[in-house]
Amino acid sequence: IVMRTPNLTMMRVNVGEPQFYIRGLGSNSDSAAGDPTVGVFQDEIYVGRVSGAAFDVFDMERVEVLRGPQGTLFGRNTPAGVVKFDSVRPELKKTGGYASLSVGTYSTVNAEGALNMPMGNNSALRISLLNQTRDDWVNNTVPTGLTQELEGYRDSALRLQWLYEPNKDFSALAN
């Protein structure tokens, strides 16, 4: 997202904690007492802390970057703008999904997939999975170092969504 979006920068404050800047505006505080100036939303839910924005991005319908003050639409903590992540929603009349697998050096394996299942005429379930692993690939040459091998990871995520839509005037989504 950052490489393809003009005027958007992302920096890591701590390990795994992204901090967004839009047109150079942002907060570099990693304090729990400080509020970000770029609001982050995941499926229309405000992510209030920098550490909460370190979620896995998978099975996305779209990512929106809205620059400038967005207080009218999104409330406080958005004077620099908003980064909004929207997951693919369940579909009522379509069974389907996808699967993706990639492998690489250092036993790197990235697996991602989703399955959409209608459940009757007015509800549907969507299951999305992500699993990423890599072996340690950095060797600490200091003999007294606490960790001799590092930089490997194992990261897994699951998202379940259930959509209930009895008519076109009402719908409920549990995510």
C-alpha positions, -999 to +999 in steps of 0.1 A: +000+000+000+028+025+009+047+019-023+016+027-044+001+056-025+015+091-030+022+110+002+018+080+025+047+068+047+048+040+072+074+037+099+079+010+126+079+026+160+086-007+178+088-043+165+056-049+145+040-015+154+033+006+123+030+044+124+013+061+094+021+096+081+000+113+054+016+143+036+043+143+063+017+147+091+017+120+118+026+113+154+059+096+163+049+088+199+047+052+209+033+061+242+000+044+253-012+079+264-006+095+230-032+094+203-023+089+166-030+117+141-037+092+113-067+072+121-066+034+113-099+016+107-102-022+102-137-032+089-152+001+101-137-003+137-113+023+149-079+010+159-069+034+187-034+023+195-003+019+173+002-017+185-034-025+175-026-016+139-001-044+136-027-069+122-022-092+092-036-078+060-052-106+040-084-113+021-089-075+015-116-060-007-099-026-006-076-003+013-085+034+013-062+063+022-081+095+029-059+126+033-066+157+053-088+162+084-115+135+085-131+145+117-166+149+102-168+114+089-145+095+113-144+115+145-114+125+166-078+114+160-079+119+122-064+154+116-038+140+091-062+115+075-074+079+076-061+045+065-091+022+061-088-016+056-120-034+044-121-072+043-140-091+016-176-096+030-196-128+027-218-131-004-253-145-001-256-163-035-221-173-044-201-203-032-164-199-039-130-189-026-093-190-033-061-205-021-025-192-025+007-209-015+043-196-020+076-210-008+111-195-006+145-197+009+150-203+047+119-226+047+097-196+040+060-207+034+031-183+029-003-198+027-035-178+024-071-188+015-108-180+019-140-198+015-175-182+010-205-204+018-241-194+015-263-208+043-298-206+031-314-177+013-305-149+038-272-157+054-236-166+044-203-175+061-168-165+050-137-181+065-103-165+058-070-180+068-033-169+067-002-187+078+033-174+073+065-191+085+103-186+080+132-203+098+159-182+116+184-168+091+205-144+110+234-158+131+246-139+161+284-142+161+288-130+197+295-161+217+278-147+248+247-135+230+214-144+244+200-156+211+223-173+186+198-175+157+170-150+150+147-133+125+125-163+119+087-160+124+055-179+126+024-159+120-012-172+118-045-154+114-081-165+111-111-143+103-147-156+105-176-135+092-213-143+092-237-121+072-275-121+079-296-102+054-333-111+056-343-082+033-326-053+015-334-029+043-316-048+070-283-066+073-261-077+102-224-087+099-206-105+127-169-104+122 
